[in-house]
Amino acid sequence: MIPDDDTLADAGLPAPARTGQVLLIACGALAHEILAIKRLNGWDHLDLTCLPAKLHLYPDRIPDAVAAVVAEHRARYETIFVVYADCGTGGLLQARCADLGVEMIAGPHCYSFFEGNDAFAAKGDDDMTAFYLTDFLVRQFDAFVWRPMGLDRHPELRDMIFGNYTRLIYQAQTDDPALDTRARECAARLGLAYERRLTGYGDLAVALSDVAAATPDPRPHPPPHPRR
């Protein structure tokens, strides 16, 4: 009988590597989208662990946080993939991932890879004065934008903070009229013109597809139905 992980841990022994399993280390702001992509494709060999989305308020802490998760789980996974873009770390996360020997998703931030990194770069000058929201940020606007910027306590700061912005661009991962309405309200609260772009999952879906294909699902699958 093969001992389970708890039995090994009680004996002070490491758990065995999970052949064919991939660990995704992601920002909590991407959890909903990653789980949706996994579900749509049946990628049960991709496991997900998330760091708190509020780490984005302190991007200098992201590399150490990611490194700690890699160290904790490295022995149990054949592949580890980091689902963070640079996210304001100034290249430090990329350097840390290189040192750790793990790959990460390409792009400066999630707004870029949702749009598609090439498309986002091409629009750089035109969108220079845009403030972005994703599905997650529309849902969590007060928790991640309004209150951290002190606008709940000092509404007079709005024009000081957003005075150089002209538009709020909502990058919609899903076609949800309720989120569209909420995003319009967010734009109005910030005093910005509103634009909605149905980006879907963009390069996030592409990156996860590449990772899933590179490490095939180890589970046995039933034979295909015979042709009639």
C-alpha positions in Angstrom: 0.0 0.0 0.0 1.3 3.5 -0.9 1.3 5.8 2.1 -0.7 9.0 1.7 0.8 12.5 2.1 -0.4 12.8 5.7 1.2 9.5 6.7 4.5 10.6 5.1 4.3 14.0 6.8 3.7 12.4 10.2 6.8 10.2 9.7 8.9 13.3 8.7 9.2 12.2 5.1 8.6 14.3 2.0 5.6 13.7 -0.1 6.4 12.2 -3.5 6.4 14.3 -6.6 3.1 14.3 -8.4 3.9 13.0 -11.9 2.3 15.1 -14.6 0.8 17.6 -12.1 1.4 21.3 -12.5 1.2 23.9 -9.8 0.0 27.3 -10.8 1.0 30.1 -8.4 -1.2 33.1 -9.1 -2.5 36.4 -7.9 -5.8 36.0 -6.1 -7.3 38.5 -8.6 -7.0 35.9 -11.3 -8.4 32.9 -9.4 -11.9 33.1 -10.9 -10.6 33.3 -14.4 -8.0 30.5 -14.0 -10.6 28.2 -12.5 -13.0 29.0 -15.4 -10.3 28.2 -18.0 -9.4 25.0 -16.2 -13.1 24.0 -16.0 -13.7 24.7 -19.7 -10.8 22.6 -20.8 -10.9 19.8 -18.2 -7.4 20.5 -17.1 -7.6 18.7 -13.8 -3.8 18.2 -13.8 -3.3 21.9 -13.2 -3.5 22.7 -9.5 -4.0 26.3 -8.3 -2.7 28.2 -5.3 -3.2 31.9 -4.9 -1.4 34.7 -3.1 -3.5 37.6 -1.7 -4.6 40.1 -4.4 -3.7 42.9 -2.0 0.0 42.1 -2.6 -0.4 44.4 -5.5 -0.4 47.3 -3.1 3.2 46.2 -2.1 4.7 44.9 -5.4 8.2 44.7 -3.8 6.9 41.8 -1.7 5.7 39.7 -4.6 9.0 38.0 -5.5 9.7 36.8 -1.9 6.1 35.6 -1.6 6.3 33.7 -4.8 9.6 32.2 -3.9 8.2 31.0 -0.6 5.4 29.1 -2.3 7.8 27.6 -4.8 10.1 26.4 -2.0 7.1 24.9 -0.1 5.7 22.9 -3.1 8.7 22.2 -5.4 9.2 18.6 -4.3 5.6 17.7 -5.0 5.2 19.0 -8.5 6.8 18.2 -11.8 6.1 21.7 -13.1 5.5 25.0 -11.4 4.2 28.0 -13.4 3.9 31.5 -12.0 0.7 33.3 -13.2 2.0 36.8 -12.3 3.2 39.3 -14.9 5.8 41.8 -13.8 3.1 43.6 -11.8 5.2 46.6 -10.8 8.2 44.6 -9.5 10.6 46.3 -12.0 11.9 43.0 -13.3 12.6 41.5 -9.9 10.0 38.8 -10.2 11.4 37.7 -13.6 14.9 37.5 -12.1 13.7 35.6 -9.1 11.8 33.1 -11.3 14.9 32.6 -13.4 16.9 31.9 -10.2 14.3 29.4 -9.1 14.1 27.7 -12.5 10.4 28.3 -13.0 8.6 30.0 -15.8 6.1 32.9 -15.6 3.5 34.4 -17.8 4.7 37.2 -20.1 3.7 40.8 -19.9 4.0 43.9 -17.7 0.6 43.3 -16.0 -2.7 41.5 -16.3 -4.3 44.4 -18.3 -1.7 43.7 -21.0 -2.2 39.9 -21.2 -6.0 40.2 -21.0 -5.9 42.5 -24.0 -3.1 40.4 -25.6 0.4 41.6 -25.0 1.0 42.6 -28.6 -2.3 44.4 -29.0 -1.8 46.2 -25.7 1.7 47.4 -26.7 0.4 48.6 -30.1 -2.2 50.8 -28.3 0.3 52.2 -25.8 0.2 55.9 -26.8 -3.6 56.0 -27.5 -4.4 54.4 -24.1 -1.8 56.3 -22.1 -4.5 58.2 -20.2 -6.7 55.2 -19.5 -7.5 53.7 -16.1 -8.2 49.9 -16.4 -10.6 47.6 -14.6 -11.0 43.9 -15.0 -14.0 41.7 -13.9 -12.3 41.2 -10.6 -11.7 45.0 -10.0 -15.2 45.9 -11.0 -16.5 43.5 -8.4 -14.0 44.7 -5.8 -13.8 48.4 -6.8 -14.3 49.7 -3.3 -11.9 47.3 -1.7 -9.1 47.7 -4.2 -9.5 51.2 -5.6 -11.9 53.5 -3.7 -10.9 52.8 -0.1 -7.1 52.2 -0.6 -6.8 55.5 -2.4 -8.6 57.2 0.5 -11.5 58.4 -1.7 -14.1 57.2 0.8 -12.6 59.6 3.4 -11.3 62.4 1.2 -13.4 62.6 -2.0 -11.6 65.8 -2.9 -8.6 63.6 -3.8 -10.4 62.2 -6.8 -9.4 65.0 -9.2 -5.9 65.1 -7.8 -5.4 61.4 -8.4 -7.4 61.0 -11.6 -7.0 64.5 -13.1 -4.7 63.2 -15.9 -6.9 60.3 -16.8 -9.5 60.7 -19.5 -11.1 57.2 -19.8 -11.9 54.2 -17.7 -11.5 51.0 -19.9 -13.3 48.0 -18.6 -11.6 44.9 -19.9 -14.5 42.4 -19.7 -13.5 38.8 -19.3 -17.2 37.8 -19.4 -20.2 39.2 -21.2 -22.1 40.2 -18.1 -24.6 43.1 -18.3 -24.6 43.5 -14.5 -20.8 44.0 -14.4 -21.1 46.4 -17.3 -23.5 48.5 -15.3 -21.2 48.4 -12.3 -18.2 49.4 -14.4 -20.1 52.4 -15.8 -20.9 53.4 -12.3 -17.2 53.2 -11.4 -16.3 55.4 -14.3 -18.9 58.0 -13.2 -17.6 57.9 -9.7 -14.1 58.7 -11.0 -15.3 61.3 -13.4 -14.0 59.5 -16.4 -15.4 58.6 -19.9 -16.4 54.9 -20.2 -15.2 52.3 -22.6 -15.9 48.5 -22.5 -13.7 46.0 -24.3 -14.7 42.3 -24.3 -11.2 40.9 -24.1 -12.1 37.5 -22.8 -9.1 35.7 -21.2 -6.6 36.9 -23.8 -3.0 35.6 -23.5 -3.9 34.1 -20.1 -5.8 31.3 -21.9 -2.9 30.9 -24.4 -0.3 30.6 -21.6 -2.3 28.1 -19.6 -2.9 26.1 -22.8 0.8 25.9 -23.4 1.5 24.8 -19.9 -1.2 22.2 -19.9 0.0 20.8 -23.3 3.6 20.6 -22.1 2.7 18.5 -19.1 0.0 16.1 -20.3 -2.7 15.0 -17.9 -1.5 11.8 -16.2 -5.0 10.5 -15.4 -6.4 7.5 -17.3 -9.0 8.6 -19.8 -11.8 6.4 -21.2 -11.4 5.2 -24.8 -13.2 7.3 -27.4 -16.7 6.2 -28.4 -16.6 4.1 -31.6 -17.7 5.8 -34.8 -21.1 4.8 -36.0 
